[in-house]
Amino acid sequence: MSLDVLANSYRRAALSRLVEADDDVAFDRLVDQVIDAVDDQAVETPTTDRTWVATRLYHVHLPKLADAGVLAHDDWESFKATDRGEAAIGLLEGVEPQR
């Protein structure tokens, strides 16, 4: 798996939240968690408009993560990280720059 799929802050935030979760995460809750996460980052200029974030997650970012095999979903309503996703986040934690 290429880590390129995690080059986007929204995808990194989504996968990180899924790795941290004990159970499957409902889509609406994941949207809120991603907004909170990217709002705290200074790397990009993220938007926190909920409708925009939800649309982009649903149609762009979550499908890319699923195609990369780092998340699993239940009819696109709830999500969880796969073992591959946990490994990818673990690798990123070792290479992310200090802020």
Phi and psi in radians as a Rosetta constraint file:
Dihedral C 1 N 2 CA 2 C 2 CIRCULARHARMONIC -1.535 0.35
Dihedral N 2 CA 2 C 2 N 3 CIRCULARHARMONIC 2.440 0.35
Dihedral C 2 N 3 CA 3 C 3 CIRCULARHARMONIC -1.355 0.35
Dihedral N 3 CA 3 C 3 N 4 CIRCULARHARMONIC -0.020 0.35
Dihedral C 3 N 4 CA 4 C 4 CIRCULARHARMONIC -0.991 0.35
Dihedral N 4 CA 4 C 4 N 5 CIRCULARHARMONIC -0.541 0.35
Dihedral C 4 N 5 CA 5 C 5 CIRCULARHARMONIC -1.091 0.35
Dihedral N 5 CA 5 C 5 N 6 CIRCULARHARMONIC -0.373 0.35
Dihedral C 5 N 6 CA 6 C 6 CIRCULARHARMONIC -1.749 0.35
Dihedral N 6 CA 6 C 6 N 7 CIRCULARHARMONIC 0.278 0.35
Dihedral C 6 N 7 CA 7 C 7 CIRCULARHARMONIC -1.236 0.35
Dihedral N 7 CA 7 C 7 N 8 CIRCULARHARMONIC -0.337 0.35
Dihedral C 7 N 8 CA 8 C 8 CIRCULARHARMONIC -1.636 0.35
Dihedral N 8 CA 8 C 8 N 9 CIRCULARHARMONIC 2.370 0.35
Dihedral C 8 N 9 CA 9 C 9 CIRCULARHARMONIC -1.122 0.35
Dihedral N 9 CA 9 C 9 N 10 CIRCULARHARMONIC -0.562 0.35
Dihedral C 9 N 10 CA 10 C 10 CIRCULARHARMONIC -1.205 0.35
Dihedral N 10 CA 10 C 10 N 11 CIRCULARHARMONIC -0.706 0.35
Dihedral C 10 N 11 CA 11 C 11 CIRCULARHARMONIC -1.194 0.35
Dihedral N 11 CA 11 C 11 N 12 CIRCULARHARMONIC -0.717 0.35
Dihedral C 11 N 12 CA 12 C 12 CIRCULARHARMONIC -1.063 0.35
Dihedral N 12 CA 12 C 12 N 13 CIRCULARHARMONIC -0.792 0.35
Dihedral C 12 N 13 CA 13 C 13 CIRCULARHARMONIC -1.098 0.35
Dihedral N 13 CA 13 C 13 N 14 CIRCULARHARMONIC -0.766 0.35
Dihedral C 13 N 14 CA 14 C 14 CIRCULARHARMONIC -1.081 0.35
Dihedral N 14 CA 14 C 14 N 15 CIRCULARHARMONIC -0.847 0.35
Dihedral C 14 N 15 CA 15 C 15 CIRCULARHARMONIC -1.169 0.35
Dihedral N 15 CA 15 C 15 N 16 CIRCULARHARMONIC -0.679 0.35
Dihedral C 15 N 16 CA 16 C 16 CIRCULARHARMONIC -1.036 0.35
Dihedral N 16 CA 16 C 16 N 17 CIRCULARHARMONIC -0.770 0.35
Dihedral C 16 N 17 CA 17 C 17 CIRCULARHARMONIC -1.140 0.35
Dihedral N 17 CA 17 C 17 N 18 CIRCULARHARMONIC -0.646 0.35
Dihedral C 17 N 18 CA 18 C 18 CIRCULARHARMONIC -1.202 0.35
Dihedral N 18 CA 18 C 18 N 19 CIRCULARHARMONIC -0.646 0.35
Dihedral C 18 N 19 CA 19 C 19 CIRCULARHARMONIC -1.137 0.35
Dihedral N 19 CA 19 C 19 N 20 CIRCULARHARMONIC -0.675 0.35
Dihedral C 19 N 20 CA 20 C 20 CIRCULARHARMONIC -1.264 0.35
Dihedral N 20 CA 20 C 20 N 21 CIRCULARHARMONIC -0.400 0.35
Dihedral C 20 N 21 CA 21 C 21 CIRCULARHARMONIC -1.312 0.35
Dihedral N 21 CA 21 C 21 N 22 CIRCULARHARMONIC 2.536 0.35
Dihedral C 21 N 22 CA 22 C 22 CIRCULARHARMONIC -1.437 0.35
Dihedral N 22 CA 22 C 22 N 23 CIRCULARHARMONIC -0.510 0.35
Dihedral C 22 N 23 CA 23 C 23 CIRCULARHARMONIC -2.235 0.35
Dihedral N 23 CA 23 C 23 N 24 CIRCULARHARMONIC 3.138 0.35
Dihedral C 23 N 24 CA 24 C 24 CIRCULARHARMONIC -1.020 0.35
Dihedral N 24 CA 24 C 24 N 25 CIRCULARHARMONIC 2.591 0.35
Dihedral C 24 N 25 CA 25 C 25 CIRCULARHARMONIC -1.985 0.35
Dihedral N 25 CA 25 C 25 N 26 CIRCULARHARMONIC 2.213 0.35
Dihedral C 25 N 26 CA 26 C 26 CIRCULARHARMONIC -1.158 0.35
Dihedral N 26 CA 26 C 26 N 27 CIRCULARHARMONIC 2.613 0.35
Dihedral C 26 N 27 CA 27 C 27 CIRCULARHARMONIC -0.957 0.35
Dihedral N 27 CA 27 C 27 N 28 CIRCULARHARMONIC -0.857 0.35
Dihedral C 27 N 28 CA 28 C 28 CIRCULARHARMONIC -1.048 0.35
Dihedral N 28 CA 28 C 28 N 29 CIRCULARHARMONIC -0.690 0.35
Dihedral C 28 N 29 CA 29 C 29 CIRCULARHARMONIC -1.183 0.35
Dihedral N 29 CA 29 C 29 N 30 CIRCULARHARMONIC -0.695 0.35
Dihedral C 29 N 30 CA 30 C 30 CIRCULARHARMONIC -1.084 0.35
Dihedral N 30 CA 30 C 30 N 31 CIRCULARHARMONIC -0.716 0.35
Dihedral C 30 N 31 CA 31 C 31 CIRCULARHARMONIC -0.999 0.35
Dihedral N 31 CA 31 C 31 N 32 CIRCULARHARMONIC -0.848 0.35
Dihedral C 31 N 32 CA 32 C 32 CIRCULARHARMONIC -1.068 0.35
Dihedral N 32 CA 32 C 32 N 33 CIRCULARHARMONIC -0.720 0.35
Dihedral C 32 N 33 CA 33 C 33 CIRCULARHARMONIC -1.168 0.35
Dihedral N 33 CA 33 C 33 N 34 CIRCULARHARMONIC -0.675 0.35
Dihedral C 33 N 34 CA 34 C 34 CIRCULARHARMONIC -1.161 0.35
Dihedral N 34 CA 34 C 34 N 35 CIRCULARHARMONIC -0.745 0.35
Dihedral C 34 N 35 CA 35 C 35 CIRCULARHARMONIC -1.031 0.35
Dihedral N 35 CA 35 C 35 N 36 CIRCULARHARMONIC -0.802 0.35
Dihedral C 35 N 36 CA 36 C 36 CIRCULARHARMONIC -1.056 0.35
Dihedral N 36 CA 36 C 36 N 37 CIRCULARHARMONIC -0.731 0.35
Dihedral C 36 N 37 CA 37 C 37 CIRCULARHARMONIC -1.188 0.35
Dihedral N 37 CA 37 C 37 N 38 CIRCULARHARMONIC -0.826 0.35
Dihedral C 37 N 38 CA 38 C 38 CIRCULARHARMONIC -1.282 0.35
Dihedral N 38 CA 38 C 38 N 39 CIRCULARHARMONIC -0.430 0.35
Dihedral C 38 N 39 CA 39 C 39 CIRCULARHARMONIC -1.154 0.35
Dihedral N 39 CA 39 C 39 N 40 CIRCULARHARMONIC -0.498 0.35
Dihedral C 39 N 40 CA 40 C 40 CIRCULARHARMONIC -1.471 0.35
Dihedral N 40 CA 40 C 40 N 41 CIRCULARHARMONIC -0.210 0.35
Dihedral C 40 N 41 CA 41 C 41 CIRCULARHARMONIC -1.559 0.35
Dihedral N 41 CA 41 C 41 N 42 CIRCULARHARMONIC 2.550 0.35
Dihedral C 41 N 42 CA 42 C 42 CIRCULARHARMONIC -1.906 0.35
Dihedral N 42 CA 42 C 42 N 43 CIRCULARHARMONIC 0.141 0.35
Dihedral C 42 N 43 CA 43 C 43 CIRCULARHARMONIC -1.282 0.35
Dihedral N 43 CA 43 C 43 N 44 CIRCULARHARMONIC -0.800 0.35
Dihedral C 43 N 44 CA 44 C 44 CIRCULARHARMONIC -2.103 0.35
Dihedral N 44 CA 44 C 44 N 45 CIRCULARHARMONIC 3.117 0.35
Dihedral C 44 N 45 CA 45 C 45 CIRCULARHARMONIC -1.852 0.35
Dihedral N 45 CA 45 C 45 N 46 CIRCULARHARMONIC 1.450 0.35
Dihedral C 45 N 46 CA 46 C 46 CIRCULARHARMONIC -1.353 0.35
Dihedral N 46 CA 46 C 46 N 47 CIRCULARHARMONIC 2.709 0.35
Dihedral C 46 N 47 CA 47 C 47 CIRCULARHARMONIC -1.672 0.35
Dihedral N 47 CA 47 C 47 N 48 CIRCULARHARMONIC 2.525 0.35
Dihedral C 47 N 48 CA 48 C 48 CIRCULARHARMONIC -1.976 0.35
Dihedral N 48 CA 48 C 48 N 49 CIRCULARHARMONIC 0.286 0.35
Dihedral C 48 N 49 CA 49 C 49 CIRCULARHARMONIC -1.154 0.35
Dihedral N 49 CA 49 C 49 N 50 CIRCULARHARMONIC 2.029 0.35
Dihedral C 49 N 50 CA 50 C 50 CIRCULARHARMONIC -1.045 0.35
Dihedral N 50 CA 50 C 50 N 51 CIRCULARHARMONIC -0.755 0.35
Dihedral C 50 N 51 CA 51 C 51 CIRCULARHARMONIC -1.107 0.35
Dihedral N 51 CA 51 C 51 N 52 CIRCULARHARMONIC -0.753 0.35
Dihedral C 51 N 52 CA 52 C 52 CIRCULARHARMONIC -1.096 0.35
Dihedral N 52 CA 52 C 52 N 53 CIRCULARHARMONIC -0.832 0.35
Dihedral C 52 N 53 CA 53 C 53 CIRCULARHARMONIC -1.092 0.35
Dihedral N 53 CA 53 C 53 N 54 CIRCULARHARMONIC -0.794 0.35
Dihedral C 53 N 54 CA 54 C 54 CIRCULARHARMONIC -1.056 0.35
Dihedral N 54 CA 54 C 54 N 55 CIRCULARHARMONIC -0.766 0.35
Dihedral C 54 N 55 CA 55 C 55 CIRCULARHARMONIC -1.117 0.35
Dihedral N 55 CA 55 C 55 N 56 CIRCULARHARMONIC -0.807 0.35
Dihedral C 55 N 56 CA 56 C 56 CIRCULARHARMONIC -1.140 0.35
Dihedral N 56 CA 56 C 56 N 57 CIRCULARHARMONIC -0.720 0.35
Dihedral C 56 N 57 CA 57 C 57 CIRCULARHARMONIC -1.066 0.35
Dihedral N 57 CA 57 C 57 N 58 CIRCULARHARMONIC -0.857 0.35
Dihedral C 57 N 58 CA 58 C 58 CIRCULARHARMONIC -1.160 0.35
Dihedral N 58 CA 58 C 58 N 59 CIRCULARHARMONIC -0.725 0.35
Dihedral C 58 N 59 CA 59 C 59 CIRCULARHARMONIC -1.693 0.35
Dihedral N 59 CA 59 C 59 N 60 CIRCULARHARMONIC -0.333 0.35
Dihedral C 59 N 60 CA 60 C 60 CIRCULARHARMONIC -2.132 0.35
Dihedral N 60 CA 60 C 60 N 61 CIRCULARHARMONIC -1.101 0.35
Dihedral C 60 N 61 CA 61 C 61 CIRCULARHARMONIC -1.275 0.35
Dihedral N 61 CA 61 C 61 N 62 CIRCULARHARMONIC -0.822 0.35
Dihedral C 61 N 62 CA 62 C 62 CIRCULARHARMONIC -1.143 0.35
Dihedral N 62 CA 62 C 62 N 63 CIRCULARHARMONIC -0.705 0.35
Dihedral C 62 N 63 CA 63 C 63 CIRCULARHARMONIC -1.059 0.35
Dihedral N 63 CA 63 C 63 N 64 CIRCULARHARMONIC -0.657 0.35
Dihedral C 63 N 64 CA 64 C 64 CIRCULARHARMONIC -1.130 0.35
Dihedral N 64 CA 64 C 64 N 65 CIRCULARHARMONIC -0.712 0.35
Dihedral C 64 N 65 CA 65 C 65 CIRCULARHARMONIC -1.152 0.35
Dihedral N 65 CA 65 C 65 N 66 CIRCULARHARMONIC -0.693 0.35
Dihedral C 65 N 66 CA 66 C 66 CIRCULARHARMONIC -1.138 0.35
Dihedral N 66 CA 66 C 66 N 67 CIRCULARHARMONIC -0.755 0.35
Dihedral C 66 N 67 CA 67 C 67 CIRCULARHARMONIC -1.074 0.35
Dihedral N 67 CA 67 C 67 N 68 CIRCULARHARMONIC -0.563 0.35
Dihedral C 67 N 68 CA 68 C 68 CIRCULARHARMONIC -1.392 0.35
Dihedral N 68 CA 68 C 68 N 69 CIRCULARHARMONIC -0.135 0.35
Dihedral C 68 N 69 CA 69 C 69 CIRCULARHARMONIC 1.382 0.35
Dihedral N 69 CA 69 C 69 N 70 CIRCULARHARMONIC 0.321 0.35
Dihedral C 69 N 70 CA 70 C 70 CIRCULARHARMONIC -1.719 0.35
Dihedral N 70 CA 70 C 70 N 71 CIRCULARHARMONIC -0.147 0.35
Dihedral C 70 N 71 CA 71 C 71 CIRCULARHARMONIC -2.461 0.35
Dihedral N 71 CA 71 C 71 N 72 CIRCULARHARMONIC 2.690 0.35
Dihedral C 71 N 72 CA 72 C 72 CIRCULARHARMONIC -2.066 0.35
Dihedral N 72 CA 72 C 72 N 73 CIRCULARHARMONIC 2.681 0.35
Dihedral C 72 N 73 CA 73 C 73 CIRCULARHARMONIC -2.430 0.35
Dihedral N 73 CA 73 C 73 N 74 CIRCULARHARMONIC 2.766 0.35
Dihedral C 73 N 74 CA 74 C 74 CIRCULARHARMONIC -1.969 0.35
Dihedral N 74 CA 74 C 74 N 75 CIRCULARHARMONIC 1.650 0.35
Dihedral C 74 N 75 CA 75 C 75 CIRCULARHARMONIC 0.904 0.35
Dihedral N 75 CA 75 C 75 N 76 CIRCULARHARMONIC 0.589 0.35
Dihedral C 75 N 76 CA 76 C 76 CIRCULARHARMONIC 1.063 0.35
Dihedral N 76 CA 76 C 76 N 77 CIRCULARHARMONIC 0.397 0.35
Dihedral C 76 N 77 CA 77 C 77 CIRCULARHARMONIC -1.883 0.35
Dihedral N 77 CA 77 C 77 N 78 CIRCULARHARMONIC -0.552 0.35
Dihedral C 77 N 78 CA 78 C 78 CIRCULARHARMONIC -2.434 0.35
Dihedral N 78 CA 78 C 78 N 79 CIRCULARHARMONIC 2.702 0.35
Dihedral C 78 N 79 CA 79 C 79 CIRCULARHARMONIC -2.406 0.35
Dihedral N 79 CA 79 C 79 N 80 CIRCULARHARMONIC 2.693 0.35
Dihedral C 79 N 80 CA 80 C 80 CIRCULARHARMONIC -2.620 0.35
Dihedral N 80 CA 80 C 80 N 81 CIRCULARHARMONIC 2.667 0.35
Dihedral C 80 N 81 CA 81 C 81 CIRCULARHARMONIC -1.337 0.35
Dihedral N 81 CA 81 C 81 N 82 CIRCULARHARMONIC 2.542 0.35
Dihedral C 81 N 82 CA 82 C 82 CIRCULARHARMONIC -1.591 0.35
Dihedral N 82 CA 82 C 82 N 83 CIRCULARHARMONIC 3.036 0.35
Dihedral C 82 N 83 CA 83 C 83 CIRCULARHARMONIC -1.026 0.35
Dihedral N 83 CA 83 C 83 N 84 CIRCULARHARMONIC -0.645 0.35
Dihedral C 83 N 84 CA 84 C 84 CIRCULARHARMONIC -1.121 0.35
Dihedral N 84 CA 84 C 84 N 85 CIRCULARHARMONIC -0.672 0.35
Dihedral C 84 N 85 CA 85 C 85 CIRCULARHARMONIC -1.147 0.35
Dihedral N 85 CA 85 C 85 N 86 CIRCULARHARMONIC -0.722 0.35
Dihedral C 85 N 86 CA 86 C 86 CIRCULARHARMONIC -1.096 0.35
Dihedral N 86 CA 86 C 86 N 87 CIRCULARHARMONIC -0.700 0.35
Dihedral C 86 N 87 CA 87 C 87 CIRCULARHARMONIC -1.147 0.35
Dihedral N 87 CA 87 C 87 N 88 CIRCULARHARMONIC -0.697 0.35
Dihedral C 87 N 88 CA 88 C 88 CIRCULARHARMONIC -1.109 0.35
Dihedral N 88 CA 88 C 88 N 89 CIRCULARHARMONIC -0.769 0.35
Dihedral C 88 N 89 CA 89 C 89 CIRCULARHARMONIC -1.139 0.35
Dihedral N 89 CA 89 C 89 N 90 CIRCULARHARMONIC -0.673 0.35
Dihedral C 89 N 90 CA 90 C 90 CIRCULARHARMONIC -1.054 0.35
Dihedral N 90 CA 90 C 90 N 91 CIRCULARHARMONIC -0.702 0.35
Dihedral C 90 N 91 CA 91 C 91 CIRCULARHARMONIC -1.148 0.35
Dihedral N 91 CA 91 C 91 N 92 CIRCULARHARMONIC -0.733 0.35
Dihedral C 91 N 92 CA 92 C 92 CIRCULARHARMONIC -1.113 0.35
Dihedral N 92 CA 92 C 92 N 93 CIRCULARHARMONIC -0.649 0.35
Dihedral C 92 N 93 CA 93 C 93 CIRCULARHARMONIC -1.068 0.35
Dihedral N 93 CA 93 C 93 N 94 CIRCULARHARMONIC -0.467 0.35
Dihedral C 93 N 94 CA 94 C 94 CIRCULARHARMONIC -1.437 0.35
Dihedral N 94 CA 94 C 94 N 95 CIRCULARHARMONIC -0.267 0.35
Dihedral C 94 N 95 CA 95 C 95 CIRCULARHARMONIC -2.087 0.35
Dihedral N 95 CA 95 C 95 N 96 CIRCULARHARMONIC -0.104 0.35
Dihedral C 95 N 96 CA 96 C 96 CIRCULARHARMONIC -1.194 0.35
Dihedral N 96 CA 96 C 96 N 97 CIRCULARHARMONIC 2.414 0.35
Dihedral C 96 N 97 CA 97 C 97 CIRCULARHARMONIC -1.180 0.35
Dihedral N 97 CA 97 C 97 N 98 CIRCULARHARMONIC 2.610 0.35
Dihedral C 97 N 98 CA 98 C 98 CIRCULARHARMONIC -1.320 0.35
Dihedral N 98 CA 98 C 98 N 99 CIRCULARHARMONIC 2.481 0.35
